[in-house]
Amino acid sequence: MSTKEEDAIMRGQAWFFHHLHSSLSSAALRCALELDIAGVMNRHDGPVTLSQIAQGISSPSLNTEDLSRLMRFLVHRKFFDEVNQLYSLNQCSKLLLKDTKNTLAPMGMCFTDPIMVSLLFNLNKSIKDGGTAAFKTHGLELWDFLCCNLQVGKSFNEAMACSTQIDMDTIVSSYDFGSLQGTLVDVGGGVGMAISEIVTRYPHLKGINFDLPHVVSSAPAYEGVTHVGGDMFTAIPPADSIFIKSMLHDWSDDKCVQILKNCRESITKRSGKLIIAEIVLNPQGDDVFDETRINMDLIMLACFDGGKERTEVEWKMILEEAGFCHYNIIKIPSVVSIIEAYTD
Ligand SMILES: C[S@@+](CC[C@H](N)C(=O)[O-])C[C@H]1O[C@@H](n2cnc3c(N)ncnc32)[C@H](O)[C@@H]1O
């Protein structure tokens, strides 16, 4: 065998093992979250030793050598920084701190939960035999499963709310909601985090958070926001403008057209605007979020019947079919873009 062939085999093996073991990163992330390693480190001023981390975890049977191997892995994967056996938080691990404004800890806990992860491993059945991997795994579509399993449902809503909090900072500073007037309805707004961020910055807007009754029933009260429970496939509350974030990707093209037609019905009388904050897929792209965008597409495939991330061509198709003949895509420094759509 030539050196060139040997080299190609070696690189192939390295590629294979990289992907074979990639779930270890999420397992280690879960471990760091469960042990609250970032929280323990944050209680100290400056870098900490392994024994300070061990003391902070405070478990009588903790094995320091095992902890040191976990820390070595986490440092290798750049979760934490380490210099001369002193560990410190970096930009990634700061996102693991609980109860902070920009935390991603609830998202980490929800999407590393074996209940959520297990469905990804049924993707093969779903592709071969049809139906969602969620249904193959849990015997229910994801929304029904989340509705019946309140604990997982709560964890899912918290995960959405924390990533939305981060996205909304960028969305609100990149898009001029100040030009809108009257009522702004967030369709599929979850517990109302997004609309509350908008009306806090633009208090002249009247915010309505619209979601399924069981979701809004547990939503916190926000000043300037009214929670309305209902079904977007039946009717959407009347609005001057509509906001939708990370919701259409849960649905097939046909269902999206149905939702968008209901949006048009809701705003038609007032010639309002539809503002969508969702992923615009660019499979050949190589910006910092393109990998996440394509990962999200596979998650949608596993979780939702017909769920998908869409390219610009796919967005144009469903918007036009629903009667939104004009649109404008605004790229912002986020995994999502803003799509403004109009009826005339
Ligand atoms: C992926 S979450 C997005 C939540 C929020 N927009 C965000 O970005 O955090 C999709 C939301 O759609 C809601 N939803 C699902 N089916 C619905 C329906 N038929 N009517 C209204 N809302 C629905 C879910 O309850 C969930 O809160």
The ligand as an ORCA input file, in Angstrom:
! r2SCAN-3c Opt
* xyz 0 1
  C     -40.748     25.340     19.010
  S     -41.868     26.163     20.031
  C     -41.420     27.864     19.769
  C     -41.830     28.718     20.911
  C     -41.417     30.196     20.756
  N     -41.925     30.794     19.561
  C     -39.926     30.340     20.831
  O     -39.287     30.674     19.858
  O     -39.394     30.094     21.920
  C     -43.379     26.055     19.111
  C     -44.606     26.517     19.876
  O     -45.787     26.284     19.091
  C     -46.835     25.943     19.975
  N     -47.930     25.269     19.287
  C     -47.954     23.994     18.800
  N     -49.151     23.727     18.244
  C     -49.911     24.864     18.376
  C     -51.238     25.209     17.993
  N     -52.013     24.313     17.355
  N     -51.696     26.449     18.278
  C     -50.898     27.348     18.916
  N     -49.615     27.081     19.297
  C     -49.125     25.845     19.032
  C     -46.137     25.044     20.981
  O     -46.894     24.895     22.172
  C     -44.815     25.769     21.179
  O     -44.869     26.676     22.261
*
